[in-house]
Amino acid sequence: MRIDLADLQLFLCIADAGSITHGAARANLALASASERLRNIEADAGVPLLHRHARGVVTTEAGEALAHHARLILHQRTLLQGELRDFATGARGTLHLYANTAALTEYLPRTLAPWLASRPHLQVDLKERTSVEIVRTIDAGLAEAGIVSDAVEAPGLIRQAVAEDHLVLIAPTGHRLASRRSVVAFADILGEPFVGLAASSALHAHLDDHARAVGRTLASRIRMHTYEGICEMVSHGIGVSVLPLGVARRLRGRHTYRIRPIMDSWSRRRLCLCYRDWSALSAPMQSLLLHLGQGTGGA
C-alpha cells in the first residue's frame, strides 16, 4: 500500500467528523484536494472505506479497520517523536564518560546523581582511566569528554576545573612519616611498605608512573579494591598509602591514621572537565558538562 501518514491523518479526520467537508477543514485541506486524496486512498485499499449519504459519511467495516490501525500508527509516531526529542535534548540515550579514580569514586557520585535522577531514560557508562589515557583518548577522537587531573598536559584540548583533588599521605599513628609536621616527599614514601589500590585502578597507574619517573617502584605489600580497605590496612600498621584528600578526611572518622600533605607539585591537583570542541559535543554531553561545571568559575 502507498498510504502515507498524511493520508491516515486525513482519513481519521473525515471518519471522526462524519463529513468529508468537515474532515478536510480539520486536516487544513481544500475540499477538492481532500476528496482527491480520499479517492486515491480507497483505490489503493481496493475496497470502499466510507458509506456516503446525504448527511455525511460513515466508515465501512474495512474503514473501521483502517481507522483502528491509523490511530495505532499515528500514536506510535507521536511516541517516536517524543523519544527522538529526548535523544536530541539529552534526556535519553547512553553517555560514555571517562574519569580518573578520584573523580569516579569521590566527585561524580554526589554531582552526577541529581542530574541523572531527572533523566530516567538516560544511561551513563563510566570508564575509569588515568588522566593521561583520557587525554590521549579525547585527542584521538575516541571519546567526547572526560574528567582529568590538571597535573597532566592536554595541548589542544579545553580543560575546566571543577574540584580540588590533592593527593596526601596516610600513615599509621606513630609512623615516622606521620610524626612529621612538614610536608612529605613522594621519594620518602617509596621506601615504605605500601598499601595500594588494585592494579587495574587509574590511581595505581598514576602513582606507578611517578615512581618510575624517579627510577623507583612502590614497595607494595598488599593491594585492596576499595579505599575503605586501604584505610583499614593502614590503621593496623600494614603500611602507608596515598589517597585523595577528600577520601582521607571522609574515612578518618572510622579509622585511625594521620594525614600528611605531599610536597611534589603533581600531588596538588584539580579535577577538570576535558574536551576538544564544545560545538562538536552531543546535546546530552553538553547538558552533563554544564551541570558539572556549575559554580566552578569557568575554564
N, C-alpha and C positions, 0 to 999 in steps of 0.2 A: 504494500500500500504506500501511496505517496502523500498521505495526510500528514501535515506538519503540526507543530504546536499551535500556530496561529489558527489553523483550521479547527483544531479541537476546542480552542477558546471560543471561537465564533459559534460552533455548534452548541456548546453549553449555554452561551448567551441566548441563542434562539430557543433552545429547549426550555430553559428556565423562564424565559419571558412569555413563552407560548405564542410568539409572534415573530415573523421574520423582520418586520419593520422595527419593532422594539428591540429585538436582539441585535440588529445591525447598529442601532443607536448605542446600545450598551458596549458594543465592540468598537465604537468610533469609526464605523464604516458607512459609506453611502449605501442606500438600499440596493441599487443596481449591482454594486460590487459584491455586497454580501450575498445577493441572490445567485450571482455567477459562481462564487466560491462554493456555495451550498450545493449547486448542481454538480460541480466537479467532485465534491466530497461523496455525494451519492453515487455518481458514476464510478468513482474509484472503489467504493464499497461494493458495488454491484447489486445493491438491494435498496429499496426505499427505506429512508430513515425517519421520515415525517409523514403524518397524515395531514393534508391541507384541507381546511374548511373555511367557511365564511368568517368565523370569529378568530381564526388564527391557525396554529398548528399544534399537534400532539405527536410525541415520539411513537414510532412503531416498536415492536419487540426488538428489532435489530438496532433501532435508535436508542433504546434504553440501554442495550449492551454497550454501544459506543459511548454514551454519556457516562456510564459507570467507569469504564476504563479511562475515559478522558479525565475524569476527576482524579483518579489514581495517578495518572501520568503527570498531570499538572501539579498535584500535591508533591510528587517526588521531585519535580523541577524546583519547586519552592524550597524543599529541604536541601537540594543540591546547591542552590544559590546561596543559602544560608551557610552551608559548610564551606563553600569556596570563599565566601566573605570572611569567615572565621580564619581560614588559612591566610588570607591576604592581610588581615589585621593582627595576626599573631595569637589568636585565641584557640587555634587548633593546629596540630602537626607535631613534628619532633625536632627539637633543637639539639645540636651537638656542641657542647661547651667543654673546652679544655681548661683544666685548672691544676695548679700545683697542690701539694699536700695540705699546706696551711689553709689555702682558700677552700679546698674541698671539705676539710674537716671542721674548720672554725668559722670562716667568714660566710660561706654560702648558705649553710643551714638556716641561719637567722635572717638573712637578707633575701634569699630566694623564696622561702616558704610563703610569705604573704602574696607575692606576685604570682606564684604558681597556683595558690589556692583559689585565686579569682579566675583561673583559666582551666576548668575541669577537663577540657578536651585536649589539652596540650601536654606533651611528654618532653622531658629533658634528659638527654643522655650525657651524663657527666663522665669525662675521661681524665684520669689522673696521669699527668706527665710532669717532667721537670720543666722549669721555666725556659731553659734553653731549647728543649724539644718543642715546646709550644710555639716559641718564636719561629723556629725553623718551619714548623708545620703551617703556620699562618703565612709566612713569607713565600712558601712554595704553593700557596693557593689551595691547600688541602683542608683548611679549616677557616671558618668565618672569623672567630674571635676566641679569646681565652683570657685567663687571669694569671698574671705572671708577677714575679718579683722585679722591682726596678733595679736590682743588682746586676741584671743581665742586659747586654746591649741589644737593641732592637732597631737597627738602621732601616729607615724606610717605612716603619710602622708607627702607628699612633698609640701612645700609652696615656692612660688617665688614672691617676692614683685614687684609690677608694678606701684604703685602710692601712694602718701601720702593721708591720709583721716582723718585728725584731726577733732574732733568734737569741736564746740565752742558754747558759749552762744550768743544769740542775744537778746537785751533788748531795750525797748523804750528809746529814748533820755530823759535824766533827771531821769531815774530809778536809784535807789540806787546802783544796781549792775553794771549799765552802767558807773557810775562815778568812779568806782574803777580803779586804774592804774595797779594793780597787777592781777594775775590770780584769777579765781573764783572757789570755791569748789562746786562739784555737790551737796553736802549736803545743801548748801545755796540756790541752785535753787529749791530744793524740797519743800521749804516753800512758793514759789511764785505761783500765778496763772499761769498756763502753757498752751501754745498753742502747740498742738502736731499734728502728722500725724494720719490718720485713724488707727483704732486698728488693721487692717489687715497688716499694713506695718512692715517690718523687723526692721526698726529703732525704731518704737514704742515699739516693744517687747524687743529690746536691752536695751532701757532706763528703761523700767519697770523692767527688770531683775536686773539692777544695783541699782534701788531704793529699791527693795525688799531685796537685799543683805545687806543693812544697816537698814532694818526694817522700811522703809518708803514707801510712794507711791507718784506718781506725782499728783499734785493738778490740774488736767485737767479742764480747763474752756471751751475749745472747741477743736475739732479735725478737721483738714482740710485734703483734699485729695491731695493737691499739696503744694510744697514748696512756690510757689508764694502766695498762700492763707495764709500760715503761716506768711510770711513776711508782708503781708498787715495787718493782725491782730496785730502783734507786733508793727508795725508802728503807729497804732491807740491806743496803750496803753492797749490792751486787756490782755496782759501777756507777759511772756518771753518764749523762746524756745531754743532748742539745734539742731543745723544743722551741716552738713559737712562744713568745712571752704570754700571749693570751691563754694558751693551753696550760702553761706552767702555773699561772695565777689561779686559773679556774679549778685545777685539780689539787692545789696545795691544801685546800680545806679537808681533803680526805686522805692525804699522805704527808709524811714528814721528810722534807728536804729543803735545801737552801737554793735560792735563785741568784745567779750572778750574771751580769752583762758580759758580752764578748767584745773585745776591742776591735777585732777585724772589721773593716768597713763593710764587707759584704753581708755581715750579720745584721746591720742596721738598715733594714729594707722596708719597702712599702709594697703592698699588693696593688697591681694596676690592671685595669681593663686594657686589652691589647687587640688591635685590629688594623687592617690596612686602609680601607676606604669606607667611610660611613655610608655613602650613597650606594655602595655595592652590597651592603648587608641586607639580609631579608628583613621583612617587616617584623616578624617575631623576635629576631635577634636585636634589632634596633630598640624594640619595646623593652626587652630584658636589660640591655645595657643602659638605657635611660633610667630604668628603675634602680639598677645597681649604682649608678653614678650620681643619684640624687643627693644633694647636700655635701658633695665632696670637694667642691671648689674648682672643678674643671680639670683639664688635662695638664 
